[in-house]
């Protein structure tokens, strides 16, 4: 049985401050470290063979903490790639979400955050994010899964949302409603090119 685990990084310092983070390289908060530790304990008996993370510190640190608490997966290869980065929030990066909603209107901010193909000013839509995450997933991650390797992907809400959309065959209308919580593993069994969610 080959296993794929997706995890959104633990809470970041800017998550805690309700700010748009995007590609800004922000570290985990103390709560985020604890979320990663709890995920590591939950996954402690999964024998990972390879880790894929984004190029951002919060995803890399989450993966490091998970593997540190894993009983079977020490000194395994880790691949870091910006194609797994969070969607780029453009001009919104660093701004407080509540203040941004007050400035532009809650409905407009909701459209920027949750539409499939509408991007924030100077930023990426979920569709644009998927156009970089999915080729990476298909070329690099699937290669490892097809070799029978258990894979951990530590990334971000939107980069993971685009992958979940692909492997669970979720429509673009429904994917924008999917919440991916920080620090909560999403586990699949992979066999014969089929993903079966087991958690």
PAPAGU-137174 format. One line per 10 residues: number of its first residue (from 0); for each residue x, y, z of N, C-alpha, C. Coordinates in Angstrom, 3 decimals. Last residue first. Layout:
N
NUM	X Y Z X Y Z X Y Z | ...;
***
This chain:
199
198	-8.353 9.277 5.430 -8.521 10.076 6.646 -9.095 11.401 6.273 | -8.230 8.073 3.014 -8.397 7.169 4.153 -8.461 7.939 5.477 | -9.133 8.348 -0.307 -8.918 9.086 0.938 -9.188 8.156 2.108 | -7.454 6.962 -2.904 -8.580 6.711 -2.008 -8.279 7.399 -0.681 | -6.548 7.381 -6.230 -6.337 7.856 -4.863 -7.610 7.602 -4.047 | -5.198 5.365 -8.767 -6.411 5.815 -8.071 -6.039 6.210 -6.647 | -3.127 4.086 -10.086 -3.496 5.439 -10.497 -4.780 5.970 -9.868 | -2.844 1.751 -8.516 -3.333 1.685 -9.899 -3.873 3.020 -10.374 | -3.139 3.460 -5.491 -2.977 2.145 -6.127 -3.582 2.206 -7.526 | -2.712 5.132 -2.514 -2.539 5.224 -3.963 -2.289 3.841 -4.534;
188	-4.572 6.510 0.103 -3.915 5.312 -0.411 -3.865 5.452 -1.932 | -4.092 9.616 1.807 -4.663 8.834 0.706 -3.866 7.549 0.520 | -4.825 12.110 4.233 -4.105 10.897 3.850 -4.861 10.105 2.782 | -4.005 15.035 5.555 -5.027 14.506 4.649 -4.361 13.329 3.949 | -3.314 16.478 8.769 -2.955 15.595 7.652 -4.177 15.141 6.860 | -3.311 19.775 9.687 -4.163 18.576 9.732 -3.847 17.684 8.532 | -2.063 22.303 9.667 -1.524 21.234 10.502 -2.349 19.968 10.584 | -4.867 24.285 8.898 -3.428 24.217 9.168 -3.119 23.005 10.044 | -7.413 22.914 6.734 -6.965 23.472 8.009 -5.447 23.360 8.161 | -8.976 23.758 3.985 -7.848 22.913 4.369 -7.217 23.555 5.595;
178	-12.209 23.761 2.759 -11.304 24.334 3.753 -10.206 23.319 4.053 | -13.765 24.222 -0.287 -13.014 23.271 0.538 -12.060 24.004 1.478 | -14.881 25.951 -2.016 -15.533 25.840 -0.701 -14.738 24.944 0.248 | -13.555 25.668 -4.361 -13.340 26.934 -3.652 -13.987 26.924 -2.262 | -14.484 23.274 -5.361 -13.160 23.296 -4.737 -12.949 24.567 -3.933 | -16.940 23.652 -6.636 -16.918 23.083 -5.282 -15.566 23.229 -4.590 | -16.307 24.754 -9.092 -17.311 25.415 -8.253 -17.222 24.936 -6.811 | -14.561 22.967 -10.182 -14.032 24.283 -9.832 -15.019 25.075 -8.982 | -15.079 19.675 -8.702 -15.345 20.721 -9.686 -14.766 22.058 -9.224 | -12.744 17.110 -8.021 -13.700 18.084 -7.491 -13.862 19.212 -8.514;
168	-11.100 14.742 -8.046 -11.996 15.106 -9.149 -13.127 16.015 -8.666 | -9.148 14.212 -6.288 -10.499 13.829 -5.865 -11.544 14.186 -6.920 | -6.917 15.178 -7.609 -6.939 13.752 -7.235 -8.307 13.277 -6.752 | -7.602 17.932 -8.204 -7.191 16.980 -9.231 -7.404 15.533 -8.790 | -8.203 19.040 -5.729 -9.166 19.171 -6.829 -8.879 18.127 -7.900 | -5.796 18.594 -4.426 -6.989 17.853 -4.001 -8.061 17.891 -5.091 | -4.261 20.506 -5.790 -3.923 19.078 -5.895 -5.120 18.215 -5.505 | -5.488 22.879 -5.017 -5.423 22.548 -6.447 -5.087 21.075 -6.658 | -5.098 22.770 -2.275 -6.468 22.754 -2.795 -6.460 22.363 -4.279 | -2.341 23.099 -2.111 -2.923 21.789 -1.804 -4.348 21.679 -2.327;
158	-2.210 25.770 -2.801 -1.469 24.807 -3.621 -2.008 23.395 -3.367 | -3.867 26.849 -0.752 -4.285 26.881 -2.154 -3.494 25.937 -3.049 | -2.539 26.176 1.743 -3.966 25.997 1.521 -4.353 25.912 0.056 | 0.622 24.459 1.154 -0.207 25.600 1.545 -1.663 25.371 1.168 | 2.708 21.815 2.209 2.566 22.997 1.361 1.548 23.969 1.967 | 4.221 18.854 2.165 3.942 19.937 3.103 3.901 21.234 2.304 | 3.641 15.629 1.369 3.704 16.965 0.761 3.300 17.974 1.822 | 5.153 12.529 1.613 4.581 13.628 2.397 4.741 14.908 1.589 | 4.792 9.273 0.290 5.142 10.675 0.073 4.407 11.585 1.052 | 6.205 6.124 -0.216 5.255 6.901 0.571 5.715 8.357 0.598;
148	6.792 4.577 -3.362 7.297 5.355 -2.237 6.161 6.110 -1.546 | 6.318 3.218 -5.696 5.920 2.580 -4.433 6.402 3.312 -3.200 | 6.701 4.554 -7.965 7.831 3.711 -7.547 7.531 3.005 -6.224 | 4.488 6.126 -7.994 4.503 4.968 -8.905 5.695 4.043 -8.653 | 5.338 8.096 -6.223 4.235 7.201 -5.842 4.228 5.951 -6.712 | 7.338 9.323 -7.775 7.688 8.644 -6.520 6.585 7.683 -6.081 | 5.761 10.296 -9.882 6.902 9.426 -10.169 7.282 8.628 -8.914 | 4.038 12.038 -8.603 3.514 10.762 -9.109 4.631 9.781 -9.446 | 5.866 14.165 -8.102 5.260 13.409 -6.994 4.763 12.051 -7.483 | 6.708 14.972 -10.753 7.650 14.669 -9.676 7.045 13.800 -8.574;
138	4.561 15.240 -12.605 5.907 14.852 -13.049 6.785 14.337 -11.911 | 2.251 15.924 -11.148 2.204 14.826 -12.130 3.597 14.332 -12.507 | 3.157 18.076 -9.553 2.575 16.876 -8.941 2.641 15.691 -9.903 | 3.954 19.887 -11.556 4.930 19.379 -10.582 4.422 18.079 -9.956 | 1.497 20.326 -12.855 2.614 19.720 -13.582 3.686 19.167 -12.636 | 0.085 21.461 -10.545 -0.273 20.154 -11.113 0.811 19.552 -12.003 | 1.206 23.974 -9.911 1.287 22.863 -8.960 1.043 21.518 -9.634 | 0.721 25.665 -12.102 2.120 25.342 -11.754 2.208 24.145 -10.800 | -1.999 25.707 -12.397 -1.205 25.575 -13.621 0.280 25.370 -13.334 | -2.939 26.291 -9.861 -3.021 24.900 -10.335 -2.156 24.676 -11.571;
128	-2.614 29.065 -9.945 -1.827 28.265 -8.999 -1.782 26.817 -9.466 | -4.557 29.759 -11.791 -3.146 30.011 -12.112 -2.226 29.206 -11.195 | -6.830 29.004 -10.297 -6.569 28.389 -11.602 -5.098 28.554 -11.989 | -6.701 30.750 -8.167 -6.494 29.325 -7.903 -6.197 28.587 -9.208 | -4.795 33.616 -9.347 -6.040 32.924 -9.027 -5.707 31.475 -8.663 | -2.248 35.830 -8.139 -2.654 34.606 -8.829 -4.064 34.183 -8.415 | -1.855 39.456 -8.477 -1.630 38.142 -7.887 -2.134 37.002 -8.754 | -2.527 42.054 -9.093 -1.123 41.647 -9.285 -0.816 40.250 -8.759 | -5.412 41.790 -7.130 -4.550 42.705 -7.897 -3.086 42.243 -7.902 | -6.476 38.285 -7.242 -6.351 39.585 -6.578 -5.422 40.487 -7.391;
118	-8.237 36.647 -9.976 -7.057 36.846 -9.130 -7.119 38.195 -8.413 | -10.535 34.199 -10.703 -10.371 35.648 -10.535 -9.231 35.874 -9.550 | -11.069 31.466 -10.824 -10.273 32.070 -11.900 -10.201 33.593 -11.851 | -12.336 30.709 -8.444 -11.397 29.802 -9.079 -10.486 30.539 -10.054 | -12.626 32.758 -5.522 -12.979 32.435 -6.910 -11.921 31.512 -7.496 | -11.719 33.442 -2.960 -12.401 32.170 -3.159 -12.862 31.868 -4.581 | -10.414 35.921 -2.803 -9.902 34.780 -2.033 -10.469 33.453 -2.492 | -11.850 37.641 -4.469 -10.403 37.467 -4.664 -9.895 36.197 -3.994 | -14.392 37.370 -3.280 -14.189 36.966 -4.672 -12.698 36.728 -4.938 | -13.850 38.489 -0.772 -14.273 37.087 -0.854 -14.067 36.551 -2.276;
108	-13.364 41.105 -1.556 -12.268 40.325 -0.975 -12.601 38.832 -1.016 | -15.949 41.802 -2.413 -14.825 41.816 -3.355 -13.663 40.974 -2.835 | -17.403 41.562 -0.007 -17.757 40.732 -1.164 -16.602 40.665 -2.164 | -16.308 43.470 1.698 -16.163 42.048 2.035 -16.438 41.159 0.829 | -14.462 46.188 0.434 -15.754 45.519 0.567 -15.558 44.031 0.762 | -12.060 47.463 0.541 -12.553 47.080 -0.784 -13.963 46.490 -0.757 | -11.791 48.139 3.324 -11.374 49.054 2.265 -12.044 48.745 0.926 | -12.689 45.969 4.766 -13.278 47.281 5.043 -12.966 48.262 3.908 | -10.998 44.010 3.762 -12.439 43.900 3.499 -13.144 45.227 3.749 | -8.621 44.951 4.836 -8.761 44.906 3.382 -10.237 44.801 2.997;
98	-9.091 44.550 7.538 -8.931 45.920 7.047 -9.087 45.980 5.529 | -9.157 41.736 7.500 -10.326 42.503 7.941 -10.259 43.931 7.422 | -6.573 41.053 6.627 -7.748 40.648 5.844 -8.991 41.454 6.218 | -3.803 43.180 6.335 -4.753 42.542 7.246 -6.048 42.254 6.483 | -1.218 42.531 3.930 -2.341 43.321 4.430 -3.219 42.507 5.373 | 0.660 40.815 2.920 1.034 41.599 4.094 -0.111 42.393 4.687 | -0.596 41.024 -0.336 0.337 40.371 0.576 0.757 41.317 1.696 | -2.099 42.345 -2.206 -2.726 42.099 -0.893 -1.736 41.523 0.123 | -0.809 42.431 -4.600 -0.844 43.671 -3.818 -1.448 43.484 -2.428 | -0.288 38.946 -4.556 -0.034 40.221 -5.209 -0.032 41.402 -4.263;
88	-0.550 36.424 -3.564 -1.652 37.352 -3.308 -1.379 38.758 -3.821 | 0.094 33.417 -5.069 0.650 34.750 -4.841 -0.513 35.733 -4.693 | -0.571 30.393 -3.331 -0.871 31.319 -4.430 -0.338 32.690 -4.065 | 2.341 28.772 -1.894 0.993 29.316 -1.801 0.701 30.165 -3.037 | 4.463 26.518 -3.821 4.191 27.696 -2.977 2.704 28.018 -2.937 | 5.162 24.558 -5.524 4.239 24.178 -4.451 3.927 25.344 -3.517 | 7.022 25.765 -7.077 5.750 25.436 -7.729 4.711 24.957 -6.714 | 9.323 25.922 -5.628 8.394 27.053 -5.518 7.081 26.799 -6.253 | 10.382 23.100 -3.822 10.108 23.689 -5.130 9.055 24.789 -5.003 | 12.409 20.654 -2.473 11.812 21.967 -2.226 11.620 22.673 -3.554;
78	12.502 17.416 -1.284 12.525 18.226 -2.491 11.760 19.521 -2.227 | 14.366 15.338 0.737 13.353 16.388 0.716 13.558 17.248 -0.517 | 15.065 11.944 1.635 15.229 13.086 0.728 14.045 14.041 0.786 | 15.505 11.227 5.160 14.942 10.916 3.852 15.061 12.136 2.943 | 16.282 11.007 7.914 17.261 11.216 6.840 16.736 10.799 5.463 | 13.723 8.779 9.141 14.801 9.735 9.372 15.726 9.814 8.155 | 11.143 7.359 9.629 11.507 8.131 8.429 12.575 9.183 8.697 | 9.928 6.137 11.784 10.411 5.289 10.692 11.059 6.044 9.544 | 8.869 7.804 13.668 9.701 6.704 14.145 10.402 5.952 13.016 | 8.779 11.294 13.596 8.428 10.049 12.931 9.412 8.948 13.313;
68	9.434 13.761 14.466 8.617 12.952 15.378 8.226 11.605 14.776 | 10.810 14.741 12.267 11.522 14.620 13.538 10.767 13.712 14.514 | 8.758 14.971 10.409 9.734 13.892 10.244 10.536 13.675 11.528 | 7.434 17.247 11.488 6.726 15.971 11.313 7.722 14.817 11.223 | 9.453 19.172 11.338 8.919 18.788 12.653 8.191 17.445 12.564 | 9.815 19.337 8.554 10.935 18.961 9.434 10.435 18.472 10.793 | 7.286 20.252 7.708 7.773 18.928 7.299 8.893 18.441 8.214 | 7.340 22.786 8.906 6.285 21.830 9.251 6.734 20.414 8.904 | 9.499 23.953 7.576 9.598 23.695 9.022 8.535 22.706 9.483 | 8.424 24.122 4.968 9.622 23.317 5.228 9.751 22.969 6.707;
58	6.288 25.887 5.330 6.020 24.526 4.866 7.207 23.605 5.169 | 7.652 28.172 6.186 6.597 27.611 7.032 6.242 26.179 6.630 | 9.538 28.809 4.100 9.974 28.328 5.408 8.870 27.634 6.206 | 8.989 27.770 0.734 8.746 28.690 1.841 8.975 28.023 3.195 | 8.949 26.212 -1.456 10.208 26.922 -1.205 10.110 27.830 0.015 | 7.141 23.259 -0.388 7.305 24.485 -1.166 8.677 25.083 -0.854 | 8.168 19.787 -0.411 7.662 21.004 0.217 7.781 22.166 -0.768 | 8.079 16.323 -0.167 8.037 17.455 -1.097 7.476 18.655 -0.335 | 9.907 13.515 0.917 9.130 14.690 1.280 9.213 15.707 0.145 | 9.919 9.930 1.021 10.315 11.181 0.390 9.368 12.288 0.854;
48	9.068 7.838 2.544 10.283 7.646 1.763 10.817 8.942 1.184 | 7.580 7.196 5.727 7.748 8.061 4.552 9.090 7.775 3.876 | 5.709 5.168 7.323 7.097 5.106 6.865 7.246 5.921 5.572 | 3.866 6.126 10.033 3.870 6.070 8.565 5.322 6.137 8.108 | 3.914 6.518 12.737 4.156 5.155 12.262 4.043 4.997 10.752 | 3.328 9.209 13.165 4.627 8.680 13.600 4.938 7.286 13.070 | 1.227 10.880 12.671 1.800 10.167 11.526 3.058 9.384 11.892 | 0.724 12.031 15.114 -0.349 11.274 14.471 0.192 10.389 13.345 | 3.112 13.371 15.498 2.753 12.280 16.403 1.662 11.401 15.805 | 2.932 15.266 13.445 4.028 14.302 13.458 3.729 13.113 14.347;
38	0.732 16.713 14.338 0.626 15.965 13.081 1.717 14.900 13.015 | 1.876 17.833 16.623 0.721 16.939 16.769 0.528 16.095 15.504 | 3.849 19.415 15.377 4.245 18.338 16.305 3.107 17.331 16.473 | 2.239 21.214 13.990 3.133 20.322 13.243 3.572 19.140 14.106 | 1.032 22.494 16.160 0.204 21.772 15.187 1.047 20.779 14.390 | 3.276 23.646 17.343 2.540 22.612 18.081 1.624 21.812 17.165 | 3.938 25.494 15.374 4.906 24.456 15.737 4.210 23.303 16.457 | 1.613 27.061 15.510 1.930 26.322 14.293 2.939 25.211 14.538 | 1.885 28.207 18.036 0.750 27.312 17.782 1.023 26.457 16.554 | 4.095 29.772 17.468 4.226 28.694 18.459 3.091 27.686 18.284;
28	4.151 30.176 13.864 3.905 30.664 15.223 4.136 29.496 16.178 | 6.628 29.807 11.288 5.516 29.302 12.082 5.382 30.078 13.384 | 7.652 32.628 9.163 7.856 31.413 9.958 6.568 30.991 10.668 | 7.295 33.703 5.794 6.998 33.910 7.210 7.100 32.585 7.954 | 7.899 35.051 2.999 8.485 33.905 3.711 8.401 34.117 5.222 | 5.286 35.620 0.751 6.139 36.201 1.792 6.612 35.080 2.710 | 3.476 34.573 -0.997 4.869 34.141 -1.151 5.803 34.783 -0.131 | 0.719 34.704 1.177 1.197 34.414 -0.177 2.629 33.921 -0.193 | -0.593 36.201 3.296 0.822 35.835 3.326 1.381 35.588 1.930 | -2.725 38.481 4.745 -2.458 37.740 3.515 -0.958 37.462 3.440;
18	-3.298 38.098 8.294 -2.744 38.825 7.147 -2.607 37.897 5.948 | -3.926 37.413 10.949 -4.991 37.558 9.943 -4.530 38.376 8.736 | -1.976 36.752 12.698 -2.294 38.179 12.623 -3.357 38.479 11.561 | -1.720 34.060 12.227 -2.159 34.481 13.561 -2.584 35.950 13.573 | -0.657 34.143 9.698 -1.990 33.561 9.887 -2.569 34.069 11.202 | 1.821 35.219 10.373 0.860 36.088 9.691 -0.542 35.493 9.673 | 3.019 33.036 11.597 2.894 34.283 12.350 1.870 35.210 11.700 | 1.059 30.101 10.696 2.211 31.005 10.585 1.971 32.251 11.427 | 0.068 26.855 11.657 -0.233 28.290 11.672 1.052 29.119 11.586 | 1.673 24.357 9.567 1.066 24.849 10.794 0.848 26.355 10.732;
8	0.898 23.663 6.079 1.798 24.069 7.160 1.017 24.467 8.415 | -1.187 21.040 5.126 -0.960 22.474 5.090 -0.088 22.814 6.288 | -0.301 17.952 3.795 -0.517 18.751 4.990 -0.239 20.213 4.710 | -0.975 14.788 2.460 -0.919 16.225 2.210 -1.107 16.944 3.535 | 0.431 11.708 1.877 -0.115 12.588 2.917 0.106 14.033 2.486 | 0.049 8.659 0.327 0.295 10.078 0.091 -0.354 10.857 1.228 | 1.273 5.338 0.256 0.561 6.399 0.984 1.018 7.784 0.505 | 0.693 2.098 -0.986 1.457 3.337 -1.096 0.626 4.486 -0.538 | 0.847 -1.194 0.000 0.000 0.000 0.000 0.882 1.244 0.000;
***
